[in-house]
Amino acid sequence: MVHHITYIIIIALSKLISLFPRVFSIRLAQLLGLCINIIFPKRKKVAKKNLMIAFPDKSDLEINQMIKLTYQHYMILLFEFLRQKNLKVKNIPINIDDITKSLLSSKKGIVLMTAHFGNWEMIIPIMSQYKKSTVVVKVQRNSGGNKFLNQARSFKNITLLSMKSSKRTMIDALINGQILALASDQNAGSKGIKVPFFGLDASIPKGAAYFYYKTKCPIVVGFCTLNKDFSYDFKLRSIDVDKEFDSTDDLFRFVHQRYSSILENQIIKNPEQYFWFHKKWDRNLYN
């Protein structure tokens, strides 16, 4: 019953927000983000700890300013996502360079590594216009919320696949020339591989390197960054694995270290667009 009510509430919010012009809804989201930062700062301590690790030279005032902008950014993303099915992607300014278009038009399977940076949800409707894709997603505990998420992410050429699904299914998608999209930046704990991230080892999922190892499909890293004029830049760049490795562990470490470095550089440019609210490093640091 609770889950069904959750779904009804989210649907109602989605329809309400979709009535407003996009720029108005973004301005409203920024205002709400400012209020949440002051009144209900969920996971603010985690975000502050993360930013202090990533930017040790920043003052307390600068860190707090980053946190405020991060709350505003993620309220914008929430509003964008709530209206995603009711807003034609073609009507949103999205800048895609020739390298990215070429990769999206490739007939080969592609392992796409992205992160909780910028607007990762916008990547799904963008990919749907170019190539069949399988997107690996986390199933939410609240079935009502999960139902809405699946509906909002449902586009032509897009298959949603649970993180717990068979690896064989994911490999088949690559063999069949699809994009396999993975958010590869969450803390994977003991199951992940540790690579430097802002000078401190962080554990990230091994999936992308594993699928490259099994299929030799190229790996690309891609982000959808929000600009100040509320347009987006969507860019894909290849990770060239052009040498032999003594072991699979060496291969995995190379791939994920390259990914981590690329993500780090993107975050330095737009720190407020990264999801600082999860415990990125060893959980003992947050005690």
C-alpha positions as CSV (number, residue, x, y, z in Angstrom):
1,M,0.0,0.0,0.0
2,V,2.8,2.4,1.0
3,H,4.6,1.6,-2.2
4,H,1.5,2.3,-4.3
5,I,1.0,5.6,-2.6
6,T,4.6,6.5,-3.3
7,Y,4.1,5.8,-7.0
8,I,0.9,7.9,-7.1
9,I,2.7,10.9,-5.4
10,I,5.7,10.7,-7.8
11,I,3.4,10.5,-10.8
12,A,1.5,13.6,-9.6
13,L,4.7,15.5,-9.0
14,S,5.9,14.5,-12.4
15,K,2.8,15.8,-14.1
16,L,2.8,19.0,-12.1
17,I,6.4,19.9,-12.8
18,S,5.8,19.1,-16.5
19,L,3.2,21.9,-16.7
20,F,5.9,24.5,-16.1
21,P,8.4,25.8,-18.7
22,R,11.8,24.0,-18.3
23,V,13.7,27.2,-17.2
24,F,11.1,28.0,-14.6
25,S,11.3,24.5,-13.1
26,I,15.1,24.7,-13.0
27,R,14.9,28.0,-11.1
28,L,12.4,26.5,-8.7
29,A,14.7,23.5,-8.2
30,Q,17.6,25.8,-7.4
31,L,15.5,27.6,-4.8
32,L,14.4,24.3,-3.2
33,G,18.0,23.1,-3.2
34,L,19.0,26.2,-1.3
35,C,16.2,25.6,1.3
36,I,17.2,21.9,1.7
37,N,20.8,22.9,2.3
38,I,19.7,25.1,5.2
39,I,16.7,23.3,6.6
40,F,17.1,19.6,5.9
41,P,20.8,18.9,5.0
42,K,20.6,15.2,4.4
43,R,24.1,13.5,4.3
44,K,25.8,16.9,4.6
45,K,28.5,15.5,6.9
46,V,29.4,12.8,4.4
47,A,29.5,15.4,1.6
48,K,31.7,17.7,3.6
49,K,34.1,14.9,4.5
50,N,34.3,13.9,0.9
51,L,35.0,17.4,-0.3
52,M,37.7,17.9,2.4
53,I,39.4,14.8,1.1
54,A,39.1,15.8,-2.6
55,F,40.0,19.5,-2.0
56,P,42.2,19.7,1.0
57,D,43.4,23.3,0.1
58,K,39.8,24.7,0.1
59,S,38.6,26.7,3.1
60,D,35.6,25.8,5.2
61,L,33.7,28.6,3.5
62,E,34.6,27.3,0.1
63,I,33.6,23.7,1.0
64,N,30.2,24.9,2.3
65,Q,29.7,26.9,-0.9
66,M,30.4,23.7,-2.9
67,I,27.9,21.8,-0.8
68,K,25.2,24.4,-1.4
69,L,25.7,24.3,-5.1
70,T,25.7,20.5,-5.0
71,Y,22.2,20.5,-3.4
72,Q,21.0,22.9,-6.0
73,H,22.4,20.9,-8.8
74,Y,20.8,17.7,-7.6
75,M,17.4,19.3,-7.2
76,I,17.7,20.4,-10.8
77,L,18.5,16.8,-11.8
78,L,15.5,15.6,-9.8
79,F,13.2,18.0,-11.6
80,E,14.7,17.2,-15.0
81,F,14.2,13.5,-14.3
82,L,10.6,13.9,-13.1
83,R,9.7,15.5,-16.4
84,Q,12.0,13.4,-18.6
85,K,9.2,11.3,-20.2
86,N,7.1,14.4,-20.9
87,L,9.9,16.5,-22.3
88,K,11.3,15.7,-25.8
89,V,15.0,15.4,-25.7
90,K,15.2,17.1,-29.1
91,N,13.9,20.3,-27.4
92,I,16.8,20.4,-24.9
93,P,20.1,21.9,-26.1
94,I,22.6,19.0,-26.1
95,N,26.0,19.5,-27.5
96,I,27.6,16.3,-29.0
97,D,30.9,16.5,-30.7
98,D,32.0,14.4,-33.8
99,I,34.1,11.9,-31.8
100,T,31.1,11.1,-29.6
101,K,28.7,10.8,-32.6
102,S,31.2,8.5,-34.3
103,L,31.4,6.2,-31.2
104,L,27.6,6.2,-30.9
105,S,27.2,5.3,-34.6
106,S,29.7,2.3,-34.3
107,K,28.4,-1.1,-35.1
108,K,30.6,-2.6,-32.4
109,G,29.5,-3.3,-28.9
110,I,30.7,-0.6,-26.4
111,V,31.3,-0.8,-22.7
112,L,30.3,2.7,-21.4
113,M,31.6,3.7,-18.0
114,T,29.8,6.7,-16.6
115,A,29.4,8.1,-13.0
116,H,27.0,9.9,-10.7
117,F,28.2,13.2,-12.3
118,G,26.4,15.8,-14.3
119,N,23.1,14.4,-15.4
120,W,23.7,10.7,-15.9
121,E,20.0,10.0,-16.4
122,M,20.0,12.2,-19.6
123,I,22.5,9.7,-21.2
124,I,19.7,7.1,-21.6
125,P,17.4,9.2,-23.9
126,I,20.5,10.4,-25.8
127,M,21.8,6.9,-26.5
128,S,18.3,5.8,-27.5
129,Q,18.5,8.1,-30.6
130,Y,21.7,6.4,-31.8
131,K,22.1,2.8,-30.8
132,K,20.5,-0.1,-29.0
133,S,21.7,-0.1,-25.4
134,T,21.5,-2.1,-22.2
135,V,21.6,0.0,-19.1
136,V,22.5,-1.7,-15.8
137,V,20.4,-0.2,-13.0
138,K,19.9,-0.7,-9.2
139,V,16.5,-2.1,-8.2
140,Q,15.0,0.1,-5.5
141,R,13.5,-1.3,-2.3
142,N,10.3,0.7,-2.7
143,S,8.5,-0.9,-5.6
144,G,6.4,2.2,-6.3
145,G,9.6,4.3,-6.7
146,N,11.2,1.6,-8.7
147,K,8.2,1.4,-11.1
148,F,8.4,5.1,-11.8
149,L,12.2,4.9,-12.3
150,N,11.7,2.2,-14.9
151,Q,9.0,4.1,-16.7
152,A,11.1,7.3,-16.8
153,R,14.0,5.4,-18.2
154,S,12.0,3.5,-20.8
155,F,12.9,4.6,-24.3
156,K,13.1,3.1,-27.7
157,N,16.3,1.0,-28.1
158,I,16.8,0.9,-24.3
159,T,16.8,-2.3,-22.2
160,L,17.0,-2.0,-18.4
161,L,18.8,-4.7,-16.6
162,S,19.2,-5.2,-12.9
163,M,22.7,-5.2,-11.4
164,K,22.0,-8.7,-10.1
165,S,21.2,-10.0,-13.6
166,S,23.3,-12.7,-15.3
167,K,26.7,-11.5,-16.7
168,R,26.0,-13.7,-19.7
169,T,23.1,-11.4,-20.6
170,M,25.4,-8.4,-20.4
171,I,28.0,-10.1,-22.5
172,D,25.4,-11.0,-25.1
173,A,24.4,-7.4,-25.4
174,L,27.9,-6.4,-26.2
175,I,28.4,-9.3,-28.7
176,N,25.2,-8.1,-30.4
177,G,26.6,-4.6,-31.0
178,Q,24.9,-2.8,-28.1
179,I,26.2,-0.2,-25.6
180,L,26.4,-1.7,-22.1
181,A,26.1,1.3,-19.8
182,L,27.6,1.0,-16.2
183,A,27.8,3.6,-13.5
184,S,31.2,2.7,-12.2
185,D,31.9,5.1,-9.4
186,Q,30.1,3.7,-6.3
187,N,32.0,2.2,-3.4
188,A,32.3,-1.5,-4.2
189,G,33.9,-2.4,-0.8
190,S,35.8,-5.8,-0.7
191,K,34.3,-6.8,-4.1
192,G,35.9,-3.9,-6.0
193,I,39.3,-2.9,-7.1
194,K,41.2,-0.2,-5.3
195,V,42.6,2.7,-7.4
196,P,43.7,6.2,-6.5
197,F,41.0,8.8,-6.5
198,F,42.0,12.3,-5.4
199,G,45.1,10.8,-3.8
200,L,43.4,8.2,-1.7
201,D,42.5,4.6,-2.7
202,A,38.9,4.0,-3.5
203,S,37.2,0.7,-4.3
204,I,35.2,0.7,-7.5
205,P,33.3,-2.1,-9.3
206,K,35.3,-4.4,-11.6
207,G,32.5,-4.8,-14.2
208,A,33.7,-2.7,-17.1
209,A,37.2,-4.2,-17.2
210,Y,35.7,-7.7,-16.8
211,F,33.4,-7.2,-19.8
212,Y,36.3,-5.8,-21.9
213,Y,38.3,-8.9,-20.9
214,K,35.5,-11.2,-22.0
215,T,34.5,-9.5,-25.3
216,K,37.4,-7.1,-26.3
217,C,34.6,-4.5,-27.0
218,P,36.1,-1.0,-26.7
219,I,35.7,0.9,-23.4
220,V,34.5,4.5,-23.4
221,V,34.0,6.9,-20.6
222,G,31.2,9.4,-20.9
223,F,29.5,12.2,-19.0
224,C,26.5,14.5,-19.6
225,T,27.5,17.9,-18.0
226,L,25.1,20.7,-17.3
227,N,26.2,24.1,-18.5
228,K,25.4,27.5,-17.0
229,D,22.8,28.2,-19.8
230,F,21.1,24.9,-18.9
231,S,22.3,23.1,-22.0
232,Y,24.2,19.9,-21.8
233,D,27.5,18.7,-23.1
234,F,27.6,14.9,-23.8
235,K,31.0,13.5,-24.5
236,L,32.4,10.0,-24.9
237,R,36.1,9.2,-25.0
238,S,37.8,5.9,-25.5
239,I,40.2,4.2,-23.1
240,D,42.8,2.7,-25.3
241,V,44.0,-0.7,-24.0
242,D,46.9,-1.0,-26.4
243,K,49.4,-3.2,-24.5
244,E,49.7,-6.7,-23.0
245,F,49.2,-7.3,-19.3
246,D,50.9,-9.9,-17.1
247,S,47.6,-10.7,-15.4
248,T,43.9,-9.8,-15.4
249,D,44.4,-7.9,-12.2
250,D,46.9,-5.6,-14.0
251,L,44.4,-5.1,-16.8
252,F,41.6,-4.3,-14.4
253,R,43.7,-1.9,-12.5
254,F,44.8,-0.1,-15.7
255,V,41.3,0.3,-17.0
256,H,39.8,1.5,-13.7
257,Q,42.7,3.8,-12.9
258,R,42.3,5.5,-16.3
259,Y,38.6,5.9,-15.6
260,S,39.2,7.2,-12.1
261,S,41.6,9.8,-13.5
262,I,39.2,11.0,-16.2
263,L,36.4,11.3,-13.6
264,E,38.6,13.2,-11.2
265,N,39.5,15.7,-13.9
266,Q,35.8,16.2,-14.8
267,I,35.0,16.8,-11.1
268,I,37.7,19.4,-10.7
269,K,36.1,21.4,-13.5
270,N,32.6,21.1,-12.0
271,P,32.8,19.9,-8.4
272,E,29.1,20.7,-7.6
273,Q,28.0,18.2,-10.3
274,Y,29.4,15.1,-8.5
275,F,27.3,13.1,-6.1
276,W,29.3,13.7,-2.9
277,F,26.6,12.2,-0.7
278,H,27.8,8.6,-0.8
279,K,30.8,7.2,1.2
280,K,33.3,7.1,-1.6
281,W,36.3,6.0,0.4
282,D,36.9,3.6,3.2
283,R,33.9,3.8,5.5
284,N,36.0,4.0,8.6
285,L,36.9,7.6,7.5
286,Y,33.3,8.7,8.1
287,N,33.1,7.5,11.8
